[in-house]
């Protein structure tokens, strides 16, 4: 699985409209990447939202309720 720098996470996240994600939840991520919060998936988040990033899926994301960007991680689709 490809690994991405925090800067790349932010770049990808910046391609999503600010405030697109309004519902998030935290969970213990036992699959790795424990520094990240779990994404609560909504219809706003699809591959089409991630312009310029192909064959990757949104793995973890957290946005505050006012739309500020937090952390995101992306993993390659199998």
VENWOKA-V462408 format. One record per pair of residues at least 6 apart in sequence whose ideal C-beta (glycine too) atoms are under 7 Angstrom apart, sorted by the first residue. I is the first residue (numbers start at 0). J is the second residue. Records with the same first field share a line. If there is no record, write none. Layout:
BEGIN
I: J / J
END
This chain:
BEGIN
0: 74 / 75
1: 75
3: 72 / 73
8: 70 / 71 / 72 / 73
9: 68
11: 49 / 52 / 71 / 73
12: 60 / 68 / 71
13: 68
14: 48 / 49 / 50 / 51
15: 48
17: 66
18: 66
19: 43 / 44
20: 41 / 43 / 44 / 60 / 62
21: 64
22: 39 / 41
23: 36 / 39 / 61 / 62
24: 37 / 39
25: 36 / 37
26: 37
28: 35 / 37
32: 59 / 72
35: 59 / 70 / 72
36: 59 / 61 / 70
37: 59
38: 57 / 59 / 60
44: 57
49: 55
52: 73
54: 75 / 76
55: 73 / 74 / 75 / 76
56: 73 / 74 / 76
57: 73
58: 72 / 73 / 74
59: 70 / 71 / 72
60: 71
61: 69 / 70
62: 68 / 69
63: 69
END
